[in-house]
Amino acid sequence: MAADETTLPTTEDEWRVRLTPDEFRVLRQAGTERPWSGEYVDTKTAGMYQCRACGAELYPSDTKFDSHCGWPSFDDAIPGAVKEIDDVSLGMVRTEIRCARCDSHLGHVFRGEMMTPKNTRHCVNSLSIRLDPAS
């Protein structure tokens, strides 16, 4: 079993002990929280968004934007912090995003929507991230 908060769990049972049931469902079972229900949908606080499961830094707050989709949206991640994988779970091809450190589900990335100059929207579950406010 993981010895402390800095050691990553190696089994799903260990993750289940560390995370709340809702966090486990989203982060480890690729669930989705209800739109508009997450704590970070409308947050404007400066700081760094980290993976809620392992604490890895993922998104600077200056990459967050209002997409009006019901989930926090970012137009860029810290290079190497997020990995992308094909997701065909709903009978269509989407691109899932996962934490590169602990392989926890964050959400999905969409391109070509013309919402930002980078033309990218990382649609992230609030349950997948935690904001470390700037000092």
Buried (B, 14 or more C-beta within 10 A) or exposed (E): EBEEEEEBBEEEEBBBEBBEEEBBBBBBEBBBBEEEEBEBBEBEEEBBBBBBBBBBBBBBBEBBBEBEBBBBBBBBBBEEBBBBEEBEEEEEEBBBBBBBBBBBBBBBBBEEEEBBEEEBBBBBBBBBBBBEEEE
